[in-house]
Amino acid sequence: MSKADAADASKLMHEISRYRQGLKYYRFAHRAFNRLALLTSEEDLRLSKSAGTLYLMPTSTEIEQDDERICHHTIMKADVRGSTTVTDELQNKGLNPASYFSTRFFNSINKILETYGAHKVFIEGDAIILSFLEYEQSPQEWFSVARACGYSRDMLKIVGSNNRYSTQMGLPLLELGVGICYSNAGPRYLYDEDKPIMISRAIGDADRMSGCSWILREAIEKSLFNIDVLRIADGESGKGEKGQHYMRYNVNGILLDDAAFVKLKDEMPMKSVCMKLNGKQYLFHTGQYPDASGRKKDLIIREGKVGIWKDSQIQEDPDSNEPYYEVVVNRKVIPLVLETIGAKQAATA
C-alpha cells in the first residue's frame, strides 16, 4: 500500500470512528430527551411536582423559596377492631352507630389533629391513617415521630375514657392497635381529581405494626403493657406468608418501628432507666418534646426484646438481642417511671 493509500485509509477509519461516536451520542441523547416532557398545564405541573419529577428552570426574578417541600414523614396507622360487631350490637339496641362513632370517637380525635400537626391520609370505618410531615425549610419543627407518639397516646386516652363510659352504659367497647413508622424521605402523591392520594411504603409498614395476631391474643395474658413481638421460627406455619417473619400482639398499644425510634432519639434527648415491676425487669427511655403549639410533653418508651414463636408457643430467644419499642400508655406506670428518673437525676446532681 502506498503512502497516499495508507493516509486515505487512516483518514477513512478516523471519520468512521467519529461517525460511530456521534451516533452513540445521538442515541444517548435520544433516550435522555425521550424521558423529558415540557409541561404547560397547571394539573400536569402539580402532579409532576407532587411526584418529585418536576425540574424548574426559573429566571433570577422568578426564584422563590419553596417552604412546602416535604423531606421526611411519619405515618401513624390505627387499626380500629371489631367495628362491624360494634355496629351490629348498637343496631340491636336501637342506637345509631354513625352517631356513636362520631360523638364517642371521630369528633374527639379530630379535635387534637392541630395540636400535633397531624394530616389526614385516611379516616373511615376501621382504619385511621395520619401523616406527620417535616418540611425542608423548617428543621426547628422536625418532631414528626414524637408528635405521632403523642397523638396516638391521646387517642388511646380518648378510647379508654369512652370505654369506661360504655361499660357503665352497657355499650360495646372499642379496641385499637397503633403502628408508627418513619421514612427519611418525602411521600409521593397521586390525584383523584383534586384529592391527593399519598403513596408511601411507611403506610404498609405501619399497617403491619398496628395488627394483632389472633393466636397471640389467646396465648398472652393481660399485663402492664400492650405490645409483644415474636419472630416466627423456621418451619412454623405462616413463616414467610406475605413476607411476614414476625407475630405481633398489639391490644390498645403503640408500636414503633426501628427507624422511628432512631429518629426519636434525634428529636429529643433521652434518659434511660431499668426498673422492676411486678417481679420483671424493664428498660425505659424518657424525654420531652414540643407539640405543634410549643407545649412540652413527656414521652416514655419501653424497649422490649423480641421473643420467638416455636412449636406453637411463646419462647424466649437467648441468642437474640433484637429490640422492639412500645409507647407506654399505662396510667400507673408513667408516673412511676418519671419519679424514678427524677430521683436518679437528684442523686447524681
HELIX and SHEET records of a PDB file:
HELIX    1   1 LYS A    3  ASN A   34  1                                  32    
HELIX    2   2 GLU A   42  SER A   50  1                                   9    
HELIX    3   3 SER A   83  ASN A   92  1                                  10    
HELIX    4   4 PRO A   97  PHE A  101  1                                   5    
HELIX    5   5 SER A  102  PHE A  106  3                                   5    
HELIX    6   6 ASN A  107  LYS A  111  1                                   5    
HELIX    7   7 GLU A  114  TYR A  116  5                                   3    
HELIX    8   8 PRO A  139  GLU A  141  5                                   3    
HELIX    9   9 SER A  144  MET A  169  1                                  26    
HELIX   10  10 ARG A  201  SER A  210  1                                  10    
HELIX   11  11 TRP A  214  ALA A  219  1                                   6    
HELIX   12  12 GLU A  241  GLY A  243  5                                   3    
HELIX   13  13 ASP A  258  GLU A  267  1                                  10    
HELIX   14  14 VAL A  333  THR A  348  1                                  16    
SHEET    1   A 9 HIS A 119  GLU A 124  0                                        
SHEET    2   A 9 ALA A 127  TYR A 135 -1                                        
SHEET    3   A 9 ILE A  70  ARG A  81 -1                                        
SHEET    4   A 9 GLU A 175  SER A 183 -1                                        
SHEET    5   A 9 ILE A 254  LEU A 256  1                                        
SHEET    6   A 9 PRO A 323  VAL A 327 -1                                        
SHEET    7   A 9 LYS A 296  LYS A 305 -1                                        
SHEET    8   A 9 LYS A 280  PRO A 290 -1                                        
SHEET    9   A 9 LYS A 271  LEU A 277 -1                                        
SHEET    1   B 2 ARG A 188  ASP A 192  0                                        
SHEET    2   B 2 LYS A 195  ILE A 199 -1                                        
SHEET    1   C 4 TYR A 246  ASN A 250  0                                        
SHEET    2   C 4 ILE A 227  ILE A 232 -1                                        
SHEET    3   C 4 GLY A 307  LYS A 310  1                                        
SHEET    4   C 4 GLN A 313  GLN A 315 -1                                        
END                                                                             
